[in-house]
Structure formats: C-alpha cells, structure tokens
Amino acid sequence: MARLPVLLILFFSLLSFAYPQKQIPDQAVAITINATPIPAFQPDNPAQLRFGSLEFRGGLVLTSTHKSFGGISALYVQPDGEHFLVVSDRATWFRGRIVYENDRPVGIADAYSAPVLDGDGQPAPRWDTESIAVNGNTLYVGLERIHSIFSFDYDGKTFPANARPVAGPPELKDLPFNQGLEAMVFVPKKYNLAGTLIGFSEKGLTEAGNMKAFLIGGPTPGVFAVKRTDGYDISDAAILPNGDILILERQYALQRGVTMRIRRIRLEDIKPGALVDGPTVVETDVNSQIDNMEAMSVHRNRSGETVLTLMSDDNFSPIQRTLLLQFVLKEN
C-alpha cells in the first residue's frame, strides 16, 4: 500500500506526456505583407506634394493573406525609420521593416505576427488594443471597453512581453464603452512634463463637449481637455522632436465621407484643468488617398527631416484599405 502514491504519480506523469499541457503560443509567425505603391496623394492632382504643413513622401496599400491582418489601431516606427511595430484592435502584433527607394516607401519586408499576451502569458483576444506609447524598453498599451493600461517589456527586436497593469486615474472608467484611450504619448526626460504618460480619449466628452485627456504619472498628474471642433474625434497622437504633440483626428459624414485632420498642441499648454487647442497641420478628405486613419508615429530620417507615418484601420472590411502614408513636416 505504501507504494500506491508512487505508482499514481508515475501514472499521471505518463498521462501528461500522452496529453500535453496547453502551450503558450509565444512564437512569432512569419507572414507576407504585399505593398502596392501610391504614386500620388491626390490622384486628380499628381504633381501636388504640399498639403498644409506636410509634404507627401509616398504611400503603400498593404494586403496580406494572414487571417489576422488588418484593424490597425496603433503604430510605432523605430528611430531608424525602418523597423516598426503595430497592434490591431483584435489584440494582434505585427512587426516588420519598411523598404525605401530614394526616401520613398516601396515595400514591407521581414514581417511577423503574434498575439498580444495578457498578464498570465495567454492570448488576450477580448482586449480592444487601441493605443501604444514607448519609453525606452517599456511599451504602454491602452485598452478600450475595459479602459485599462498595461506596460510591456520591449527591446525593439521581439514582440512586447510580460504585461503588467498600470494604475490610471479613476476618471478613465467613466469613458464611453467604445470611445476610450485612443491615443497615448510618453514625454521623455528633456521636456516639460517629463515622465508623464499622456492619454487621449476618442470621444469621452466633458460637460462642455470637449475631449477628455489624462496626465498619468509624472510631476503633475490630472485631467485636462482637448477642444473638440467640427465633429472630429481623436484617433492617435505622437510627440515631435521639440516636444509639441500632434493629434490625429478623423470624421465621417454622409455629405463629405471620411476626413482626416492633424492638429499641433504645445506641450507647455498642457496641465491639469487646461483646455488645449492648436493650429491645423493638415486637413483632407476622400479626394486624397486616405481611409479610416487611426495610427501615427514620428521619427527623424538621416537628413534630419521630421517624418510622419500614418496607417489606416480597414475594420476588416473588403471595401476599406490598410494604408501606410509618409509625410515630411515643413515648418514654413
């Protein structure tokens, strides 16, 4: 009888080999992303390159047979201007490398996909991942619907890992169900508000009808607002080399169709209780090569130019497109 527990242990050990435990799907899967160049931002006026304060550098229409490709909601282009990371609103990572010819994007290489893993190291298919921000080797992800923020370890070479919840202000939970943290930026050390994670709601409105935004951590945590005009909602944000913040906005109206706008906000105007606004960098509509523009990242190229990379969310719809557009910011 004393040998029975040993036999039982051996028996269940054999069962574990016959029926292996569920493995964490942590491996990256190589995928192919096909890219069709966009020769002109406005097809009816192909010679025009300047649009507001932006100069069109090039664009791509992206497609893939990978079943999870699409729904792009946030983008980070690394300082080299080539390697990138995006996340879809169905909790899937994509990374790859932008291929250039004469500073124009012409293709995507070395593309991989992987699921976003939750704090238990399991795929998080119910996470509506909408925004990302990077601080060194830490990447933050904002979730809609459950209105939460997670931080990940991120080395720029592999997919983010080791999700950890980030404490946010209680006002986050008051945002509308599907209009939560649509954009985030992290303020580096050399700027005002250094160490602050700034989150922007898509359409969480104040009593005055402006869009709620949040200062998380840093020297002056709190809540402020971005002035809402012309029916635009926030879809992403990025910080410029001088510390100013660009806000990407979108709108859909039956009369005009899809429109896109980018505004520039001064960092020094942002503080708890403030209502901030700024000049329009560009505004365009369906006469240009846009779709549901939802992701934006900023980097400097080898010539010192400030480059904006934008991507669209196709909503996994056959009548929409996944676009990658690049512009150079012109200060005059």
C-alpha positions in Angstrom: 0.0 0.0 0.0 2.8 2.4 0.7 3.9 2.1 -3.0 0.5 3.3 -4.3 1.2 7.0 -4.2 4.4 6.5 -6.2 2.5 4.5 -8.8 -0.2 7.1 -9.0 2.4 9.8 -9.6 4.0 7.7 -12.3 0.6 7.1 -13.9 -0.4 10.8 -14.0 3.1 11.7 -15.3 2.6 9.4 -18.2 -0.8 11.0 -18.8 0.8 14.4 -19.0 3.1 13.1 -21.8 0.2 11.5 -23.6 -1.9 14.6 -23.2 0.5 17.6 -23.2 -0.5 20.7 -21.3 -1.6 23.7 -23.4 1.4 25.7 -24.5 1.6 29.4 -24.6 1.6 30.5 -28.2 4.6 32.8 -27.8 6.2 32.2 -31.2 6.2 34.8 -33.9 4.8 33.7 -37.2 6.4 34.9 -40.4 3.9 36.5 -42.8 3.9 38.2 -46.1 2.6 41.8 -46.4 2.1 42.8 -50.0 2.6 46.5 -50.8 1.3 48.5 -53.7 2.8 51.9 -54.1 0.6 55.0 -54.0 2.1 57.4 -56.6 0.2 60.5 -55.6 -1.7 61.6 -52.5 -4.3 63.3 -54.7 -4.9 61.2 -57.8 -6.6 64.1 -59.6 -3.5 66.4 -59.0 -0.5 64.1 -59.0 2.0 66.9 -59.2 0.9 68.4 -55.8 3.2 67.4 -53.0 2.4 70.0 -50.3 -0.7 69.6 -48.2 -0.9 72.1 -45.4 2.3 71.8 -43.4 3.1 68.4 -44.8 4.9 67.2 -47.9 3.8 63.9 -49.3 6.8 61.5 -49.5 5.0 58.3 -50.5 2.5 55.6 -49.6 1.5 52.0 -49.8 -1.7 49.9 -49.9 -1.0 46.9 -47.7 -2.6 43.4 -48.0 -1.9 40.0 -46.6 -3.4 36.6 -46.7 -2.7 36.2 -43.0 -6.1 35.8 -41.3 -5.4 38.3 -38.6 -4.0 41.1 -40.7 -6.0 44.4 -40.6 -7.7 46.5 -38.0 -4.5 48.5 -37.4 -5.1 50.8 -34.4 -1.6 52.0 -33.3 1.9 52.3 -34.7 5.5 52.8 -33.5 8.2 53.4 -36.0 11.7 53.0 -34.5 14.3 55.8 -34.7 15.9 54.1 -37.7 12.7 54.9 -39.7 12.6 51.3 -41.0 11.6 48.8 -38.3 8.1 49.2 -37.0 5.5 47.6 -34.6 1.8 47.9 -34.9 -1.1 46.4 -33.0 -4.6 45.7 -34.2 -7.8 46.3 -32.3 -8.1 42.5 -32.1 -5.0 42.2 -29.9 -2.5 41.1 -32.6 1.0 42.4 -33.0 2.7 42.9 -36.4 6.3 44.0 -36.9 8.4 44.4 -40.0 10.7 46.7 -41.9 9.8 49.5 -44.3 11.7 49.2 -47.6 12.7 52.6 -49.2 13.9 53.8 -52.6 15.1 57.4 -52.6 13.4 58.0 -49.3 10.0 56.7 -50.6 8.4 53.7 -49.0 8.1 50.9 -51.6 7.6 47.7 -49.7 7.4 45.8 -46.4 10.0 43.1 -45.5 10.7 40.8 -42.6 7.1 40.8 -41.4 5.9 38.8 -38.4 2.7 38.4 -36.4 2.0 37.3 -32.8 -0.9 37.5 -30.4 -0.9 40.1 -27.6 -0.4 38.2 -24.4 -2.1 39.1 -21.2 -0.6 39.1 -17.7 -0.8 35.4 -17.5 1.1 34.9 -20.7 -2.1 33.9 -22.6 -3.5 35.4 -25.8 -5.9 38.3 -25.0 -8.4 38.1 -27.8 -11.0 40.2 -26.0 -8.6 43.1 -25.5 -9.5 46.1 -27.7 -6.0 47.3 -28.0 -6.2 50.9 -29.4 -3.1 52.9 -28.4 0.6 52.5 -27.7 3.4 54.7 -26.3 7.1 53.9 -25.9 9.5 54.8 -23.1 12.9 53.2 -23.7 12.4 49.5 -23.1 8.9 49.9 -21.9 5.8 49.9 -24.1 2.4 51.0 -22.9 -0.9 49.8 -24.4 -4.2 51.4 -23.9 -7.4 49.3 -24.0 -10.8 50.4 -24.9 -14.0 49.0 -23.4 -12.3 48.0 -20.1 -10.5 51.3 -20.0 -7.1 50.0 -18.8 -3.4 50.4 -19.4 -0.7 47.8 -19.5 3.0 48.1 -19.7 5.2 45.6 -21.5 8.9 44.8 -21.8 10.0 45.8 -25.3 13.5 45.5 -26.8 12.7 46.7 -30.3 13.7 43.3 -31.7 11.0 40.9 -30.4 7.3 41.4 -29.6 6.4 43.1 -26.3 6.1 40.7 -23.4 5.3 40.5 -19.7 2.1 42.5 -19.5 1.6 44.5 -16.2 -1.3 46.7 -15.2 -0.6 50.4 -14.9 -2.5 52.4 -12.3 -4.6 55.1 -14.0 -6.9 57.9 -12.8 -10.4 56.8 -11.7 -11.9 59.1 -14.4 -10.7 56.5 -17.1 -13.5 54.2 -16.0 -16.1 56.9 -16.8 -15.2 57.0 -20.6 -17.8 55.7 -23.1 -17.7 52.0 -23.7 -16.2 52.1 -27.2 -14.6 55.5 -27.1 -11.8 55.2 -24.6 -8.0 55.6 -24.7 -7.5 56.0 -28.5 -4.1 57.7 -28.3 -1.1 57.9 -25.9 2.3 59.5 -25.8 5.1 59.3 -23.3 7.0 62.5 -22.5 10.8 62.0 -22.4 13.1 63.4 -19.7 14.3 66.5 -21.5 10.8 68.1 -21.8 8.2 69.7 -19.6 6.0 67.0 -18.0 8.9 64.6 -18.3 8.0 61.1 -17.2 4.3 61.6 -17.9 2.1 59.2 -19.9 -0.5 61.3 -21.7 -3.7 59.6 -22.8 -6.4 61.0 -25.1 -9.9 59.7 -25.3 -11.5 59.1 -28.7 -14.7 60.9 -27.7 -15.1 60.9 -24.0 -16.6 64.4 -23.6 -16.6 66.9 -20.8 -19.8 68.7 -19.9 -18.7 71.5 -22.3 -18.3 69.0 -25.2 -14.6 68.8 -25.3 -12.5 65.6 -25.4 -11.1 64.3 -22.1 -7.4 63.6 -21.7 -5.2 62.4 -18.9 -1.8 63.1 -17.3 -0.7 59.7 -15.8 2.3 59.7 -13.5 4.9 62.5 -13.9 5.1 65.7 -11.9 1.5 66.8 -12.3 -1.0 64.0 -12.8 -4.5 65.0 -13.5 -7.2 65.6 -16.2 -7.3 68.1 -19.0 -9.3 68.5 -22.2 -8.7 69.0 -25.9 -11.1 71.4 -27.7 -13.4 69.4 -30.0 -14.3 71.2 -33.3 -16.1 70.3 -36.5 -17.2 66.9 -35.2 -13.7 65.4 -35.3 -12.7 62.5 -32.9 -9.2 61.7 -31.8 -7.6 58.5 -33.3 -3.9 58.8 -32.4 -1.1 61.2 -31.2 2.7 61.5 -31.5 5.3 63.7 -29.9 7.5 65.8 -32.1 11.3 66.3 -31.6 10.7 69.7 -30.0 8.1 68.3 -27.6 4.9 69.5 -29.3 2.2 66.9 -29.7 0.5 66.1 -33.0 -3.1 64.8 -32.7 -4.5 62.7 -35.5 -8.3 63.1 -35.9 -10.9 61.6 -38.1 -14.6 62.2 -39.0 -17.2 60.5 -41.1 -20.2 62.4 -42.6 -22.6 61.3 -45.3 -22.1 64.5 -47.3 -18.3 64.6 -47.2 -17.3 61.0 -46.5 -14.2 60.2 -44.5 -12.0 63.1 -43.5 -8.7 63.4 -41.7 -7.1 66.2 -39.7 -3.9 66.7 -37.7 -3.6 69.4 -35.1 -0.5 70.6 -33.2 -0.6 71.1 -29.5 2.1 72.9 -27.5 3.3 70.8 -24.6 3.7 73.8 -22.3 -0.1 74.4 -22.7 -0.9 71.0 -21.1 -1.6 70.9 -17.4 -4.4 69.7 -15.1 -7.6 71.5 -15.8 -6.4 73.1 -19.0 -8.4 73.2 -22.3 -5.9 73.0 -25.1 -6.1 73.7 -28.8 -3.7 74.2 -31.7 -3.3 75.0 -35.3 -4.3 72.6 -38.1 -1.3 70.9 -39.7 -3.3 69.3 -42.5 -6.9 68.5 -43.3 -8.1 66.4 -46.2 -10.9 64.2 -47.4 -11.8 61.4 -49.9 -10.2 63.4 -52.7 -6.9 62.2 -51.2 -5.6 58.7 -50.6 -7.0 58.3 -47.1 -9.2 55.8 -45.3 -10.0 55.4 -41.6 -6.7 56.9 -40.5 -6.1 55.6 -37.0 -2.3 55.3 -36.3 0.6 57.8 -36.4 4.3 57.7 -35.5 7.1 60.3 -35.8 10.8 59.8 -36.5 13.7 61.8 -37.9 15.4 60.4 -41.1 19.1 60.6 -41.9 18.6 64.0 -43.5 17.2 65.4 -40.3 13.7 65.7 -41.6 10.7 65.0 -39.3 8.8 62.2 -40.9 5.2 61.3 -40.1 4.0 57.8 -40.8 0.2 57.2 -40.8 -1.7 53.9 -41.1 -5.4 53.2 -41.5 -7.8 50.7 -39.9 -9.7 48.8 -42.5 -12.2 47.4 -40.0 -11.6 44.0 -41.6 -13.9 45.2 -44.4 -13.4 44.4 -48.1 -14.4 47.9 -49.1 -11.7 49.6 -46.9 -7.9 49.6 -47.2 -4.9 49.3 -44.9 -2.8 52.3 -46.0 0.7 53.4 -44.9 1.4 57.0 -45.7 4.5 59.1 -45.1 4.9 62.9 -45.0 7.6 65.3 -44.1 6.7 68.1 -41.7 7.6 71.5 -43.1 8.0 74.2 -40.5 7.4 77.1 -43.0 
